[in-house]
Amino acid sequence: MINANIKDLIKSCLLPELKEDFDSALINKECFKSYYECLMIQLPGLFDWMHEQEKWLFSSKESDEEKQDIQGQLIILLSELSELSSFEAIYSWDSNSQLLTHAERFLNRFEIRMSPKAEGIILNYYEEKLHKDRWKRNLGAIHGFARYLEV
């Protein structure tokens, strides 16, 4: 049950899909105000959970499906957050740079421990979000995929 709540929390922290294609819409901070406010409340709790579960989350000994699913979703989120951090139309990280530091630190912990299942989850997510014209509404996936490729 806890893992289901964590998965929901991770999904709620992802940048939502735009209502219109980004090339035909004016993008500014007001469009993302409620998302950003929720993110500033939810991220500290998620990062606290990650810190508490660090041994389980980053251990290569256990490879249960639930853990790999959570790892895949976390990599997607952390890639998105670290790549979009300079996207000022969405984020105002100045006063929250500590959250960005935590996102980068956790993302770097996954570099050598990615399982094939977690990688499959990540690639399936990006395949769905970046398909045909759908990519024009998924700024998070566009920028997150670029960052994921760097990891």
Order of alpha helices (4+ residues) and beta strands (2+ residues): alpha-alpha-alpha-alpha-alpha-alpha-alpha
